[in-house]
Amino acid sequence: MFAAFVQGPLIRIIPVGMVLLALQRTIFVELQVDGVIIQVMMATAAAAGVAGGSERGAVVGFVFGVMFDLVEGTPLGSTAIAMTIAGAVGGLLALIAADPQWWLNALFTALGTAAGAMTIPVVRLFIGEIDPFEDRLAVVVPVVSIAAAVMSPVLVPLGRWCLRMKRPEWTRPIDNEPVT
Amino acid sequence: MAIYTVGRKRVILALLLTTVLLLTLDLRGNPVVDAVREGFSVAMRPVQAATGVVTNPIEQAWRGIVDYDDLERENQALQEQVDRLIGTAAAAEAAVIEGKELQALYSLPSLSGIETEVARVVGYAANNLDQVIEIDKGSRSGIEVGMPVVNQAGLVGKVTRVFANSARVMLVTDARYTVAVKVMSSDQAIDVVPTDTTPSGLAPDEVVAAGTTTTTTLPPGSFPTPTFPNGLPVPPTTLPSATAEPVFDENGRRLTAEEVAALEAAIIASPETAPTTSEPAGTTTPTTTTTTTVPIIEKEYGGLEGRGGFRLPQIRFVQDSPSLAELRAGDLVETAGGSESLAPPGIPVGRVLNRADRPGSGGPLLDVEINADLDRLNFVRVVLYKPLSEVGQ
């Protein structure tokens, strides 16, 4: 079990998550865009999904979400659901392209993050919060998504590293030499 | 590239079900979850402190770029306010002293008697939904869940979660926040001069456009003293202080208990007249100063509810009372207290900024501009108050 933990992705996901959480609670609270806090952890979960597929993205999102809920004091699991969905959606979208360009990665990361950001008020509604769908959601979701797209060139490799994955290498099939 | 299979789908489903399980456990209250939460918060503290040190220069640079113009405008507006307040500070100070004397005289509940704990704001919510701050004092300082939190301007929020050395405070603007309040008015609308930055974040032109802010310029020294209907001056609401204020005379000498009692008797004997300056015999110009009185009426009691960071809190469950006065913009809002209320009576909350009438018997909705600037909280004061229904339990 210990060996599985050491060799698995969690040993990288947890410390990276702690650093990202600290950044989320310090610098990203200050660097707001139009009053919207950029969700770097959710963007990383979506980026991990893009890099490693929906299952691994969901695992990263789940771990990040639980960490976020533990420290932020939000109901445990409420952000975890949203980040799990962000990672899963990012991974599912990445299936469209076998070897996506950087801009496709950015698009998938943005869409995954948007799915996660829209899930949060839904979860809050289910746990009894009255009217969590603020008008601001129309601003929050695009800003958070665009920020995720902008950060994706950094976050996708970071997600890949967390998951102990290497960039897929596609090589051109070697043509057989014509027989003379 | 990952391939979508049934097995992978099961993993995602299992994770989602786990989150639902965690959510259920946490919402029902689970000591294990609380312990894990506290333990992880402790583990995160050094990481966050180190990150804060590293990112602080970036934050400062960002603020310098983004907030410079706002800061300059705010500085000018504050300078104007300081100039205006200097003129009225002396009169207000005297009114506060009179108010405390009267509260003591009539054994009225006063915030001065409630202990408070000053705390520093160390963090804001990191998501876009909650209006929550974190303070650096916790259960070791006597702070408990539910206690109201104020600053010099008025009510800020209430404590919702307490750790040993920190606590979380839900701000008045949070959509989950509710508190019982009373709406009060004076016959004369005395309102603040609109400034470039308003506590709720509304631009001053929006405030003026709403047609709700009236500006009354009062010459220094003519600060009106509110009175009870029977003519006695009403003490202006004061924020809680750790110690009772001493009473001083015009020369700055502290009055003894007997002298204070004599002063109180003089106030009762002559409620609408300020103490007359006694002149030595032989002088020919005796002067009497009459204080203008503006009665403050408690119009209605209702519930103040937060509506998120970008919308003003609203008061519901209120109706116009023809025998008293109509609820209108400019009315004062204070906590109402009560045996079940988590906040003691008399904490200033804000001012009614807008009134929206609803059809039927729903009564009007009152938008309230909060006195405290919730975007710039540095130090707050936790009022160590327990509702009467919980005292002794």
Interface residues (C-beta under 8 A of the other chain):
Chain A: M18 V19 L21 A22 L23 Q24 R25 T26 I27 F28 V29 E30 L31 G35 V36 I37 Q39 G52 G53 S54 E55 R56 A58 V59 F62 G65 V66 M67 F68 L70 V71 E72 G73 T74 P75 L76 G77 S78 T79 A80 I81 T84 I85 A88 G91 L92 A94 L95 A98 D99 A117 I120 P121 V123 R124 I127 E129 I130 D131 P132 E134 D135 R136 V140 V144 P168
Chain B: M1 A2 I3 Y4 R8 V11 I12 L15 L16 T18 T19 V20 L21 L22 L23 L25 D26 L27 V33 V36 R37 F40 S41 A43 M44 V47 Q48 A50 T51 G52 T55 I58 E59 W62 R63 G123 Y124 A125 A126 N127 N128 L129 D130 V132 T160 R161 R168 A175 R176 R307 G308 G309 F310 R311
